[in-house]
């Protein structure tokens, strides 16, 4: 049996994120609706944990 804890950090930013290249190889900024469309079109590109976490955040009204 597996039990995973997903950490979700949220905030607001006026500008462009600048992740540390030593820590982040690639990133992109997506709207929730764009992620949902990608998930519907290509569900195997996402982990089951990502899908469960996204569903939980949406169910709790924590994402718009």
C-alpha positions as CSV (number, residue, x, y, z in Angstrom):
1,X,0.0,0.0,0.0
2,X,1.2,3.5,-0.8
3,X,0.5,6.7,1.1
4,X,1.8,9.9,-0.4
5,X,1.6,13.5,1.0
6,X,1.5,16.2,-1.7
7,X,2.5,19.7,-0.7
8,X,0.7,22.5,-2.5
9,X,2.0,26.0,-2.1
10,X,-0.1,28.9,-3.5
11,X,0.4,32.6,-3.7
12,X,0.0,35.6,-5.9
13,X,2.6,37.2,-8.1
14,X,2.6,40.4,-10.1
15,X,5.2,39.5,-12.7
16,X,7.0,36.5,-14.1
17,X,8.2,33.7,-11.9
18,X,12.0,33.3,-12.0
19,X,12.8,29.8,-10.6
20,X,16.3,28.9,-9.7
21,X,17.8,27.0,-12.7
22,X,19.8,24.8,-10.3
23,X,16.5,23.6,-8.9
24,X,14.1,23.7,-11.8
25,X,14.9,22.2,-15.2
26,X,11.6,23.3,-16.9
27,X,8.4,25.0,-16.0
28,X,5.4,26.7,-17.6
29,X,2.5,28.9,-16.4
30,X,-0.9,27.3,-17.1
31,X,-4.5,28.2,-16.3
32,X,-6.5,25.6,-14.4
33,X,-8.8,25.1,-17.4
34,X,-5.8,24.5,-19.7
35,X,-4.4,21.9,-17.3
36,X,-7.9,20.2,-17.1
37,X,-8.0,20.2,-20.9
38,X,-4.5,18.6,-21.1
39,X,-5.5,16.1,-18.5
40,X,-8.6,15.1,-20.4
41,X,-6.8,14.8,-23.7
42,X,-3.6,13.0,-22.4
43,X,-4.3,11.5,-18.9
44,X,-1.2,9.2,-19.1
45,X,1.1,12.3,-19.1
46,X,0.0,13.0,-15.5
47,X,0.6,11.0,-12.3
48,X,-2.4,9.6,-10.4
49,X,-1.3,11.7,-7.4
50,X,-1.4,14.9,-9.5
51,X,-4.9,14.1,-10.7
52,X,-6.1,13.3,-7.1
53,X,-4.5,16.5,-5.8
54,X,-6.0,18.7,-8.5
55,X,-9.5,17.2,-7.9
56,X,-9.1,17.8,-4.1
57,X,-8.1,21.4,-4.6
58,X,-10.9,22.1,-7.0
59,X,-13.5,20.3,-4.7
60,X,-12.4,22.6,-1.8
61,X,-12.6,25.7,-4.0
62,X,-8.9,26.4,-3.6
63,X,-8.3,26.8,-7.3
64,X,-10.2,29.0,-9.8
